[in-house]
């Protein structure tokens, strides 16, 4: 699978590179440091091996993640964010801050009736 040309618009480019919820959650996990494939799968219940592999390959192609293979038996492979990928830290923190400011409809309704 090859990626289409990246859009000129920054927001559209961001959405192309981090498409779907799994992409953002993978980056969230890698912000804690390098992870092996199985560690990422355990941290993201419900993600399929195919989806995780696909996202990691896409991130590697775009310079967001590095894949390091260690010459050991059994072989060990770790994924880590590049400096470009680390730049997503502020973006994800801002997203989390914004999301936590959105009132929970159930809580907001209860607060207004009390």
N, C-alpha and C positions, 0 to 999 in steps of 0.2 A: 504494500500500500504506500503510495507516495502522497505527500501533502500538497495541496494546491498552493499557489503563490499566496504569501501572507498579505492580508488586506492592508491598505494604506492607513486607514483609520486606526488609531491606537486602541480604542475600546474593542473594535471588531477583531483586531490582531490578538489582543489579550484573550478574548473569548474563543478564538480559533486555537490558540496554544493551550489553553486550560479548559477545553470543552468537557462538559459533564461534571457531575459532582465528584467522581473518583479522582480526577486530575488534581483538584484543589486539596482533597484529603491526603493524597500521596505526598504532595509538597508539604502539607502540615506535618506529616510524620517525619519527613526528611529534614525539617527544620530542627529536629532534636539531635541530628547527627546521622552518620552513615548507617544504613540498614541492609541486611540481607533480604533476598526475595521472600523467604519464609517469614521473616520478622514483619515485613510489610503486610503480607497476607493475614497474619495473626492480628495485627493492629487495625485492619480494615475488614471486619467480618462482613461477608456477603460479596466481596469482590472476587471475580473469577480469575483464574490464572491467566487466561487469554487477555482480559481487560488490563490487568496489571502489567503484563508483558508489553502490550500495545502502547500503553501510556508511557512506560519507562523508555521504550525505544523512541517514541516521539520526542520525549524530553531530551534524550541523548542526542538525537539529530539536530535539535535546536539549541544545544549548548546549555540546557537548564540543569541537566544531571550528568554526572560521570559514572561510568561502569568500570569498576576495577576488579580484575580477575587475579587471584593469588595462586601461584604455582604450588599448591599443596595437595595432599591426598586425604580426603576428597577435596576437589577444587572448591574454593570459596570465592564468591562474587559479592561485592558490596556496591551499593548505589549511594551517591552523595550529591548534594546540591553544589553547583558551581557558584562562583561569585554572582553570576547573572541570576541563578536560581535563588540564592540567598536574598537578592533584592526583592523577592516576593514576601519576605517577612513583614515589612511595613504594610503591604497591601492586604495580607491576610489578617493582620492585627486590626487594621481599619475596618475590614469587613466584619470581623467579630464584634468590634465595638459598636458599629452601626446596628448589627443584628440584635444585640442585647438591648439596644435602646427601643426597639420595636415592641410595643406592649403585647402581651399574650391576650388574645381576645377573651379567653375565659376569666383571666385575672382582672382585666379592665372592666368587664361587665359586672363582676362582683364588687369591685371597688366603687363603681358609680351608683350601685343600688344601696350601699351601706350607709 
